[in-house]
């Protein structure tokens, strides 16, 4: 909806995608194209500002915040990432704003349950809800803030000065701010989407949803006023119950040689067109003239009927045989075969309604309302979607197969339903009043489709898709060391490679590796400093000495008073880095380099804090000029180095111009042989 709003304000030419190759000489007529990218770039600016403010809240150091912002600005991946019309820049901006708000809320722990405390609690919950509404990767920052809340509640529980009633109060307040508010703000965009962007019944991709979902749109005119019962001679669209697969469809193209029988393709498509139109006829009916005769009276298709299913436009029957399917080889191939006047036993099917109490020869097949199985009368196999999409020769459509196990045991993936039902000889009814889903029902189904779609994002090991996906995808271990990026546009006269700047990424990786050692060194120094302060206090006032338990309690109070310490802040950022990076090691799906960028921002903020700490150590050296010149010289050197690195890596971020010979000149900016185009 944010992207749609940017396009609306930019007066977008909706016939062209903002990521298409648009001739630069068409400007300013196509100025909307630049405006849309500028709108997304604003979220990139928010990322820099939010990162700066997060480090400032943790360290109160202007130089640490400056170094963090400098590293982000000089990274070529961040530049390329935030210039495209994608959801990811919006997602990352919301992630960082959630972290910033959570730290501001954390710093209010010295004044709990006050107005400022409540304001930052509810703000944090609001950003979390919006983050999760953009992409489900936002669940990692929700987990990060949740761990922070658990840490705070544990501290409150262990504090002897805090009553149990106050702990319960804190718990309920966090439930409201960090659970209820995010859920409401997460659901709000779905409600607004269904109210504002409501012309979706005929849009591509609607086949991923049920007929009831599509019927709920105001523009579902064909499906809305239709006969309630499917009859012989009706023109129907058959929708799979397995999500997301789509409408039963066919093509004039044939299966390629060597892939089963060379009959017409039968697939499932997400969009509606004329090749989705099917009809039912009896097995002994050779021609279709009866449906056009004046004396034709529609007769319903009933539970248990034997039928032949034919495509209205290709005039081929739905057919199967005991030949393995192309991809799901343990099931049978489905084809379009046999002209209208021909008869083949493999083209006869039995309709079985999935309804308790359905009577054979009595219960009719209803449009939208009935779920049914299509069982081949010769082989006993059940029509169903396959387990994957077809290769390029199948246009990437979903495979359709016939399951040899039939209906034993029953499989919900074998179920189908009638979406559109057209028959001019039958009276139509308003099916929307009977079958449309409620708003919550539609939101539930949208989630069901989204989760099932995400589970299907896996590398498919066949034909050209394997090479393309392997070129674009990468593994988590490659991301911190920029072992491999993602090729962008690689045409003859322009090329782009999406990868992070090695100068920034290697520094971040080195500091992440040194953090355990640095934490040990800092811990030892802190203990020694505390012992020295305790000894000084003993010498100054022996009479004021308190028990060790009181000293610990006082230390806890002092920690609350000073807000978030640098150590706590670094630990918080490190946890954020781990939560946004390590889970990808367990995911068996297609992964891309850009999925490391949230972790990159966390590691860059850690780098800014650590480098600033190193500069502070330089200022403490017993040399006359170190106190006054160490920081300026260090900041100038860091700025010059990373500004020069960005200039060197400029073509990686903004692309390289080539020539008509086909040379991809972006290769001249490559650092490693592992980078591929």
Order of alpha helices (4+ residues) and beta strands (2+ residues): alpha-alpha-alpha-alpha-alpha-alpha-alpha-alpha-alpha-alpha-alpha-beta-beta-beta-beta-beta-alpha-beta-beta-beta-beta-beta-beta-beta-beta-beta-alpha-alpha-alpha-alpha-beta-beta-alpha-alpha-alpha-alpha-alpha-alpha-beta
